[in-house]
Amino acid sequence: MRTATRRRTNTRVVTVLLVIWLLIGLAAAVQRGYLSANDNNASCAEVGTTLVTIVAGPLNYVGANPKIDCDAPEPSR
């Protein structure tokens, strides 16, 4: 019985921390203007940048400043 209660408590703590993490990332995306209503024609790259900012955004606030360098090959014609 004691183990099930501890497991539930651990799950709740992890869930709360994950929600807080994502809310901080969402705030980072809003600060950068990624969620503005003015851009109705968002490209796949813009959506990807927004999602990465939401997931990794809290790292910026602790000074990690993660950056992704993506060199995708050009399609053939």
Biopython code that builds the backbone (N, CA, C, O; Angstrom):
import numpy as np
from Bio.PDB.StructureBuilder import StructureBuilder

atoms = [
    (1, "MET", "N", (0.819, -1.197, 0.000)),
    (1, "MET", "CA", (0.000, 0.000, 0.000)),
    (1, "MET", "C", (0.863, 1.262, 0.000)),
    (1, "MET", "O", (0.546, 2.250, -0.661)),
    (2, "ARG", "N", (1.925, 1.206, 0.732)),
    (2, "ARG", "CA", (2.798, 2.354, 0.832)),
    (2, "ARG", "C", (3.485, 2.661, -0.506)),
    (2, "ARG", "O", (3.692, 3.825, -0.848)),
    (3, "THR", "N", (3.827, 1.635, -1.243)),
    (3, "THR", "CA", (4.496, 1.805, -2.524)),
    (3, "THR", "C", (3.565, 2.445, -3.557)),
    (3, "THR", "O", (3.998, 3.309, -4.320)),
    (4, "ALA", "N", (2.310, 2.039, -3.594)),
    (4, "ALA", "CA", (1.347, 2.597, -4.543)),
    (4, "ALA", "C", (1.126, 4.082, -4.266)),
    (4, "ALA", "O", (1.002, 4.870, -5.204)),
    (5, "THR", "N", (1.076, 4.468, -3.019)),
    (5, "THR", "CA", (0.897, 5.874, -2.665)),
    (5, "THR", "C", (2.116, 6.688, -3.075)),
    (5, "THR", "O", (1.982, 7.796, -3.594)),
    (6, "ARG", "N", (3.294, 6.143, -2.846)),
    (6, "ARG", "CA", (4.520, 6.837, -3.222)),
    (6, "ARG", "C", (4.619, 6.968, -4.738)),
    (6, "ARG", "O", (5.053, 8.003, -5.244)),
    (7, "ARG", "N", (4.224, 5.942, -5.457)),
    (7, "ARG", "CA", (4.258, 5.976, -6.917)),
    (7, "ARG", "C", (3.307, 7.036, -7.457)),
    (7, "ARG", "O", (3.653, 7.769, -8.384)),
    (8, "ARG", "N", (2.105, 7.119, -6.880)),
    (8, "ARG", "CA", (1.131, 8.132, -7.283)),
    (8, "ARG", "C", (1.654, 9.531, -7.004)),
    (8, "ARG", "O", (1.488, 10.438, -7.819)),
    (9, "THR", "N", (2.282, 9.702, -5.860)),
    (9, "THR", "CA", (2.848, 11.004, -5.504)),
    (9, "THR", "C", (3.962, 11.381, -6.467)),
    (9, "THR", "O", (4.029, 12.526, -6.914)),
    (10, "ASN", "N", (4.836, 10.439, -6.794)),
    (10, "ASN", "CA", (5.915, 10.707, -7.740)),
    (10, "ASN", "C", (5.371, 11.075, -9.117)),
    (10, "ASN", "O", (5.893, 11.975, -9.776)),
    (11, "THR", "N", (4.325, 10.381, -9.548)),
    (11, "THR", "CA", (3.711, 10.668, -10.838)),
    (11, "THR", "C", (3.125, 12.071, -10.849)),
    (11, "THR", "O", (3.256, 12.788, -11.841)),
    (12, "ARG", "N", (2.484, 12.470, -9.764)),
    (12, "ARG", "CA", (1.908, 13.814, -9.691)),
    (12, "ARG", "C", (2.993, 14.880, -9.715)),
    (12, "ARG", "O", (2.838, 15.911, -10.369)),
    (13, "VAL", "N", (4.074, 14.640, -9.014)),
    (13, "VAL", "CA", (5.167, 15.606, -8.987)),
    (13, "VAL", "C", (5.760, 15.762, -10.384)),
    (13, "VAL", "O", (5.997, 16.882, -10.837)),
    (14, "VAL", "N", (5.996, 14.662, -11.055)),
    (14, "VAL", "CA", (6.550, 14.716, -12.414)),
    (14, "VAL", "C", (5.579, 15.428, -13.354)),
    (14, "VAL", "O", (6.004, 16.227, -14.188)),
    (15, "THR", "N", (4.294, 15.150, -13.229)),
    (15, "THR", "CA", (3.284, 15.789, -14.074)),
    (15, "THR", "C", (3.245, 17.292, -13.841)),
    (15, "THR", "O", (3.193, 18.070, -14.794)),
    (16, "VAL", "N", (3.271, 17.699, -12.586)),
    (16, "VAL", "CA", (3.252, 19.133, -12.266)),
    (16, "VAL", "C", (4.505, 19.816, -12.799)),
    (16, "VAL", "O", (4.422, 20.911, -13.357)),
    (17, "LEU", "N", (5.666, 19.184, -12.634)),
    (17, "LEU", "CA", (6.904, 19.763, -13.145)),
    (17, "LEU", "C", (6.883, 19.874, -14.672)),
    (17, "LEU", "O", (7.359, 20.864, -15.227)),
    (18, "LEU", "N", (6.338, 18.868, -15.347)),
    (18, "LEU", "CA", (6.242, 18.896, -16.803)),
    (18, "LEU", "C", (5.316, 20.018, -17.273)),
    (18, "LEU", "O", (5.631, 20.721, -18.234)),
    (19, "VAL", "N", (4.201, 20.185, -16.614)),
    (19, "VAL", "CA", (3.263, 21.253, -16.982)),
    (19, "VAL", "C", (3.908, 22.621, -16.762)),
    (19, "VAL", "O", (3.780, 23.509, -17.606)),
    (20, "ILE", "N", (4.598, 22.795, -15.636)),
    (20, "ILE", "CA", (5.285, 24.062, -15.367)),
    (20, "ILE", "C", (6.356, 24.315, -16.430)),
    (20, "ILE", "O", (6.491, 25.435, -16.923)),
    (21, "TRP", "N", (7.117, 23.275, -16.782)),
    (21, "TRP", "CA", (8.163, 23.385, -17.809)),
    (21, "TRP", "C", (7.568, 23.869, -19.135)),
    (21, "TRP", "O", (8.100, 24.781, -19.769)),
    (22, "LEU", "N", (6.463, 23.249, -19.543)),
    (22, "LEU", "CA", (5.838, 23.613, -20.815)),
    (22, "LEU", "C", (5.218, 25.004, -20.770)),
    (22, "LEU", "O", (5.210, 25.703, -21.783)),
    (23, "LEU", "N", (4.702, 25.417, -19.629)),
    (23, "LEU", "CA", (4.161, 26.772, -19.504)),
    (23, "LEU", "C", (5.272, 27.819, -19.612)),
    (23, "LEU", "O", (5.077, 28.872, -20.218)),
    (24, "ILE", "N", (6.429, 27.531, -19.029)),
    (24, "ILE", "CA", (7.567, 28.437, -19.155)),
    (24, "ILE", "C", (8.008, 28.499, -20.618)),
    (24, "ILE", "O", (8.314, 29.578, -21.127)),
    (25, "GLY", "N", (8.043, 27.360, -21.292)),
    (25, "GLY", "CA", (8.387, 27.336, -22.717)),
    (25, "GLY", "C", (7.377, 28.089, -23.562)),
    (25, "GLY", "O", (7.745, 28.767, -24.521)),
    (26, "LEU", "N", (6.110, 27.972, -23.211)),
    (26, "LEU", "CA", (5.070, 28.713, -23.915)),
    (26, "LEU", "C", (5.264, 30.215, -23.722)),
    (26, "LEU", "O", (5.088, 30.994, -24.659)),
    (27, "ALA", "N", (5.629, 30.617, -22.505)),
    (27, "ALA", "CA", (5.907, 32.036, -22.244)),
    (27, "ALA", "C", (7.096, 32.512, -23.081)),
    (27, "ALA", "O", (7.087, 33.635, -23.584)),
    (28, "ALA", "N", (8.107, 31.674, -23.231)),
    (28, "ALA", "CA", (9.270, 32.032, -24.055)),
    (28, "ALA", "C", (8.852, 32.217, -25.517)),
    (28, "ALA", "O", (9.312, 33.149, -26.177)),
    (29, "ALA", "N", (7.990, 31.341, -26.021)),
    (29, "ALA", "CA", (7.519, 31.458, -27.403)),
    (29, "ALA", "C", (6.689, 32.720, -27.598)),
    (29, "ALA", "O", (6.779, 33.370, -28.639)),
    (30, "VAL", "N", (5.887, 33.065, -26.606)),
    (30, "VAL", "CA", (5.078, 34.287, -26.689)),
    (30, "VAL", "C", (5.983, 35.520, -26.664)),
    (30, "VAL", "O", (5.754, 36.475, -27.406)),
    (31, "GLN", "N", (7.010, 35.500, -25.810)),
    (31, "GLN", "CA", (7.937, 36.633, -25.739)),
    (31, "GLN", "C", (8.653, 36.859, -27.059)),
    (31, "GLN", "O", (8.942, 37.999, -27.424)),
    (32, "ARG", "N", (8.937, 35.794, -27.769)),
    (32, "ARG", "CA", (9.633, 35.922, -29.059)),
    (32, "ARG", "C", (8.678, 36.232, -30.202)),
    (32, "ARG", "O", (9.119, 36.457, -31.329)),
    (33, "GLY", "N", (7.394, 36.248, -29.935)),
    (33, "GLY", "CA", (6.411, 36.590, -30.957)),
    (33, "GLY", "C", (6.077, 35.454, -31.904)),
    (33, "GLY", "O", (5.548, 35.693, -32.989)),
    (34, "TYR", "N", (6.376, 34.215, -31.515)),
    (34, "TYR", "CA", (6.107, 33.073, -32.382)),
    (34, "TYR", "C", (4.623, 32.734, -32.476)),
    (34, "TYR", "O", (4.206, 32.052, -33.413)),
    (35, "LEU", "N", (3.838, 33.189, -31.542)),
    (35, "LEU", "CA", (2.421, 32.840, -31.528)),
    (35, "LEU", "C", (1.530, 34.014, -31.895)),
    (35, "LEU", "O", (0.366, 34.055, -31.498)),
    (36, "SER", "N", (2.065, 34.972, -32.651)),
    (36, "SER", "CA", (1.270, 36.130, -33.041)),
    (36, "SER", "C", (0.203, 35.711, -34.046)),
    (36, "SER", "O", (0.407, 34.805, -34.853)),
    (37, "ALA", "N", (-0.917, 36.379, -33.979)),
    (37, "ALA", "CA", (-2.044, 36.060, -34.861)),
    (37, "ALA", "C", (-1.864, 36.649, -36.251)),
    (37, "ALA", "O", (-2.687, 36.395, -37.131)),
    (38, "ASN", "N", (-0.816, 37.426, -36.474)),
    (38, "ASN", "CA", (-0.624, 38.090, -37.761)),
    (38, "ASN", "C", (-0.117, 37.158, -38.847)),
    (38, "ASN", "O", (-0.269, 37.460, -40.031)),
    (39, "ASP", "N", (0.485, 36.025, -38.474)),
    (39, "ASP", "CA", (1.104, 35.131, -39.457)),
    (39, "ASP", "C", (0.215, 33.910, -39.684)),
    (39, "ASP", "O", (0.324, 32.908, -38.977)),
    (40, "ASN", "N", (-0.667, 34.007, -40.682)),
    (40, "ASN", "CA", (-1.582, 32.901, -40.973)),
    (40, "ASN", "C", (-0.964, 31.861, -41.892)),
    (40, "ASN", "O", (-1.491, 30.754, -41.995)),
    (41, "ASN", "N", (0.135, 32.178, -42.562)),
    (41, "ASN", "CA", (0.780, 31.266, -43.503)),
    (41, "ASN", "C", (2.078, 30.730, -42.907)),
    (41, "ASN", "O", (3.145, 30.888, -43.501)),
    (42, "ALA", "N", (1.996, 30.108, -41.757)),
    (42, "ALA", "CA", (3.190, 29.593, -41.083)),
    (42, "ALA", "C", (3.756, 28.405, -41.858)),
    (42, "ALA", "O", (3.021, 27.513, -42.280)),
    (43, "SER", "N", (5.071, 28.415, -42.035)),
    (43, "SER", "CA", (5.726, 27.310, -42.726)),
    (43, "SER", "C", (6.051, 26.209, -41.724)),
    (43, "SER", "O", (5.909, 26.382, -40.513)),
    (44, "CYS", "N", (6.481, 25.099, -42.247)),
    (44, "CYS", "CA", (6.849, 23.966, -41.397)),
    (44, "CYS", "C", (8.027, 24.345, -40.492)),
    (44, "CYS", "O", (8.085, 23.923, -39.337)),
    (45, "ALA", "N", (8.956, 25.134, -41.013)),
    (45, "ALA", "CA", (10.116, 25.560, -40.223)),
    (45, "ALA", "C", (9.689, 26.452, -39.063)),
    (45, "ALA", "O", (10.223, 26.329, -37.960)),
    (46, "GLU", "N", (8.742, 27.339, -39.295)),
    (46, "GLU", "CA", (8.260, 28.217, -38.228)),
    (46, "GLU", "C", (7.531, 27.437, -37.145)),
    (46, "GLU", "O", (7.687, 27.723, -35.957)),
    (47, "VAL", "N", (6.741, 26.460, -37.548)),
    (47, "VAL", "CA", (6.041, 25.619, -36.571)),
    (47, "VAL", "C", (7.063, 24.811, -35.767)),
    (47, "VAL", "O", (6.932, 24.675, -34.551)),
    (48, "GLY", "N", (8.070, 24.280, -36.445)),
    (48, "GLY", "CA", (9.113, 23.522, -35.758)),
    (48, "GLY", "C", (9.879, 24.379, -34.771)),
    (48, "GLY", "O", (10.170, 23.940, -33.658)),
    (49, "THR", "N", (10.209, 25.604, -35.171)),
    (49, "THR", "CA", (10.916, 26.524, -34.277)),
    (49, "THR", "C", (10.077, 26.835, -33.054)),
    (49, "THR", "O", (10.598, 26.897, -31.940)),
    (50, "THR", "N", (8.791, 27.030, -33.250)),
    (50, "THR", "CA", (7.897, 27.312, -32.124)),
    (50, "THR", "C", (7.839, 26.128, -31.171)),
    (50, "THR", "O", (7.911, 26.306, -29.955)),
    (51, "LEU", "N", (7.710, 24.922, -31.709)),
    (51, "LEU", "CA", (7.635, 23.737, -30.852)),
    (51, "LEU", "C", (8.934, 23.492, -30.092)),
    (51, "LEU", "O", (8.909, 23.124, -28.917)),
    (52, "VAL", "N", (10.063, 23.693, -30.757)),
    (52, "VAL", "CA", (11.352, 23.520, -30.086)),
    (52, "VAL", "C", (11.510, 24.571, -28.986)),
    (52, "VAL", "O", (12.055, 24.281, -27.921)),
    (53, "THR", "N", (11.038, 25.778, -29.243)),
    (53, "THR", "CA", (11.120, 26.821, -28.221)),
    (53, "THR", "C", (10.258, 26.470, -27.022)),
    (53, "THR", "O", (10.665, 26.710, -25.885)),
    (54, "ILE", "N", (9.092, 25.915, -27.245)),
    (54, "ILE", "CA", (8.225, 25.535, -26.129)),
    (54, "ILE", "C", (8.863, 24.422, -25.315)),
    (54, "ILE", "O", (8.795, 24.441, -24.086)),
    (55, "VAL", "N", (9.479, 23.457, -25.974)),
    (55, "VAL", "CA", (10.081, 22.328, -25.263)),
    (55, "VAL", "C", (11.402, 22.717, -24.596)),
    (55, "VAL", "O", (11.664, 22.321, -23.461)),
    (56, "ALA", "N", (12.232, 23.491, -25.297)),
    (56, "ALA", "CA", (13.564, 23.821, -24.769)),
    (56, "ALA", "C", (13.643, 25.235, -24.214)),
    (56, "ALA", "O", (14.694, 25.631, -23.709)),
    (57, "GLY", "N", (12.576, 25.999, -24.290)),
    (57, "GLY", "CA", (12.573, 27.382, -23.847)),
    (57, "GLY", "C", (13.055, 27.616, -22.430)),
    (57, "GLY", "O", (13.801, 28.567, -22.199)),
    (58, "PRO", "N", (12.663, 26.793, -21.473)),
    (58, "PRO", "CA", (13.123, 27.015, -20.100)),
    (58, "PRO", "C", (14.642, 26.941, -19.945)),
    (58, "PRO", "O", (15.193, 27.509, -19.002)),
    (59, "LEU", "N", (15.317, 26.255, -20.849)),
    (59, "LEU", "CA", (16.774, 26.189, -20.775)),
    (59, "LEU", "C", (17.406, 27.562, -20.998)),
    (59, "LEU", "O", (18.481, 27.839, -20.466)),
    (60, "ASN", "N", (16.755, 28.414, -21.772)),
    (60, "ASN", "CA", (17.271, 29.764, -21.993)),
    (60, "ASN", "C", (17.293, 30.562, -20.698)),
    (60, "ASN", "O", (18.202, 31.362, -20.474)),
    (61, "TYR", "N", (16.306, 30.350, -19.850)),
    (61, "TYR", "CA", (16.216, 31.119, -18.618)),
    (61, "TYR", "C", (17.257, 30.710, -17.586)),
    (61, "TYR", "O", (17.532, 31.461, -16.650)),
    (62, "VAL", "N", (17.837, 29.525, -17.749)),
    (62, "VAL", "CA", (18.910, 29.111, -16.835)),
    (62, "VAL", "C", (20.278, 29.309, -17.479)),
    (62, "VAL", "O", (21.295, 28.931, -16.899)),
    (63, "GLY", "N", (20.311, 29.903, -18.680)),
    (63, "GLY", "CA", (21.564, 30.263, -19.320)),
    (63, "GLY", "C", (22.124, 29.247, -20.291)),
    (63, "GLY", "O", (23.243, 29.430, -20.772)),
    (64, "ALA", "N", (21.396, 28.177, -20.606)),
    (64, "ALA", "CA", (21.912, 27.145, -21.513)),
    (64, "ALA", "C", (21.899, 27.623, -22.971)),
    (64, "ALA", "O", (22.795, 27.270, -23.738)),
    (65, "ASN", "N", (20.906, 28.413, -23.362)),
    (65, "ASN", "CA", (20.781, 28.970, -24.714)),
    (65, "ASN", "C", (20.984, 27.919, -25.802)),
    (65, "ASN", "O", (21.938, 28.020, -26.573)),
    (66, "PRO", "N", (20.113, 26.911, -25.885)),
    (66, "PRO", "CA", (20.266, 25.873, -26.912)),
    (66, "PRO", "C", (19.966, 26.416, -28.304)),
    (66, "PRO", "O", (19.045, 27.214, -28.479)),
    (67, "LYS", "N", (20.739, 25.984, -29.284)),
    (67, "LYS", "CA", (20.521, 26.390, -30.673)),
    (67, "LYS", "C", (20.612, 25.151, -31.547)),
    (67, "LYS", "O", (21.406, 24.247, -31.289)),
    (68, "ILE", "N", (19.793, 25.126, -32.578)),
    (68, "ILE", "CA", (19.781, 24.006, -33.502)),
    (68, "ILE", "C", (20.268, 24.514, -34.852)),
    (68, "ILE", "O", (19.738, 25.492, -35.380)),
    (69, "ASP", "N", (21.266, 23.856, -35.405)),
    (69, "ASP", "CA", (21.773, 24.194, -36.718)),
    (69, "ASP", "C", (21.324, 23.107, -37.682)),
    (69, "ASP", "O", (21.773, 21.963, -37.604)),
    (70, "CYS", "N", (20.446, 23.473, -38.576)),
    (70, "CYS", "CA", (19.874, 22.486, -39.485)),
    (70, "CYS", "C", (20.243, 22.835, -40.922)),
    (70, "CYS", "O", (19.799, 23.856, -41.447)),
    (71, "ASP", "N", (21.034, 22.013, -41.545)),
    (71, "ASP", "CA", (21.381, 22.159, -42.948)),
    (71, "ASP", "C", (20.713, 21.052, -43.746)),
    (71, "ASP", "O", (21.275, 19.976, -43.946)),
    (72, "ALA", "N", (19.508, 21.340, -44.194)),
    (72, "ALA", "CA", (18.748, 20.348, -44.955)),
    (72, "ALA", "C", (19.178, 20.396, -46.422)),
    (72, "ALA", "O", (19.430, 21.476, -46.957)),
    (73, "PRO", "N", (19.262, 19.243, -47.069)),
    (73, "PRO", "CA", (19.643, 19.230, -48.489)),
    (73, "PRO", "C", (18.524, 19.836, -49.341)),
    (73, "PRO", "O", (17.341, 19.716, -49.022)),
    (74, "GLU", "N", (18.925, 20.478, -50.417)),
    (74, "GLU", "CA", (17.967, 21.071, -51.343)),
    (74, "GLU", "C", (17.334, 19.951, -52.189)),
    (74, "GLU", "O", (18.019, 19.002, -52.572)),
    (75, "PRO", "N", (16.047, 20.061, -52.474)),
    (75, "PRO", "CA", (15.422, 19.039, -53.310)),
    (75, "PRO", "C", (15.919, 19.108, -54.750)),
    (75, "PRO", "O", (16.262, 20.183, -55.243)),
    (76, "SER", "N", (15.958, 17.971, -55.416)),
    (76, "SER", "CA", (16.372, 17.957, -56.810)),
    (76, "SER", "C", (15.249, 18.461, -57.694)),
    (76, "SER", "O", (14.077, 18.410, -57.321)),
    (77, "ARG", "N", (15.615, 18.943, -58.860)),
    (77, "ARG", "CA", (14.587, 19.495, -59.769)),
    (77, "ARG", "C", (14.287, 18.554, -60.876)),
    (77, "ARG", "O", (13.451, 18.852, -61.730)),
]
sb = StructureBuilder()
sb.init_structure("model")
sb.init_model(0)
sb.init_chain("A")
sb.init_seg("    ")
for serial, (resi, resn, name, xyz) in enumerate(atoms, 1):
    if name == "N":
        sb.init_residue(resn, " ", resi, " ")
    sb.init_atom(name, np.array(xyz, "f"), 0.0, 1.0, " ", f" {name:<3s}", serial, name[0])
structure = sb.get_structure()
